[in-house]
C-alpha cells in the first residue's frame, strides 16, 4: 500500500476561521437592487450585532448638460444631488435603526467603485454589500460595472446581492 494513501489518525481538529463582521458597509444608489442589498446587509448586521454604514456616491457628470443626455449625466447639479442623496440616505438609515444597533450614513463624491472601496478602508469595514445592477443602458456602458470593480479593489470580503429585478424567470 502506498504510504501517501494510508489513512492517518486524526490528532487535531482543523479549525476554520469564522468571520467577525463588526462593521458592514452597504453601497446604496437608490435602485431596486441596492435596496435589496440594504435589506441583506441589515439582516447580516443584526445577526452579527454589527454596525451598518450606508454609503452613496455622487458621481461626476460627463459631457454637456442637455435635455437629451439628462439620463446619462443625472440631470441636476452635483451640489443638489449631494444634498438630496444625504436626505434620502438619512431616511433609509433611520428605517434600519430597529434591526441594527448603529447606523451611519456617508455621502461621497467621485467614481463609485473607488469611493466605496476607499470608504471601506477609511471606516475599517469588515464586509461590503452591494447590488448587482444600479445603472442601466448608456450610463452602465460608459462607466462599467461598479460591482465588479468593487470586488476587484475591496480591502475586505464583498457580498454582491442579486435583487428580484435581476433574476431571470424561465
C-alpha positions, 0 to 999 in steps of 0.5 A: 500500500502506498504510504501517501494513501494510508489513512492517518489518525486524526490528532487535531481538529482543523479549525476554520476561521469564522468571520467577525463582521463588526462593521458592514458597509452597504453601497446604496444608489437608490435602485431596486437592487441596492435596496435589496442589498440594504435589506441583506446587509441589515439582516447580516448586521443584526445577526452579527450585532454589527454596525451598518454604514450606508454609503452613496456616491455622487458621481461626476457628470460627463459631457454637456448638460442637455435635455437629451443626455439628462439620463446619462449625466443625472440631470441636476447639479452635483451640489443638489444631488449631494444634498438630496442623496444625504436626505434620502440616505438619512431616511433609509438609515433611520428605517434600519435603526430597529434591526441594527444597533448603529447606523451611519450614513456617508455621502461621497463624491467621485467614481463609485467603485473607488469611493466605496472601496476607499470608504471601506478602508477609511471606516475599517469595514469588515464586509461590503454589500452591494447590488448587482445592477444600479445603472442601466443602458448608456450610463452602465456602458460608459462607466462599467460595472461598479460591482465588479470593480468593487470586488476587484479593489475591496480591502475586505470580503464583498457580498454582491446581492442579486435583487428580484429585478435581476433574476431571470424567470424561465 
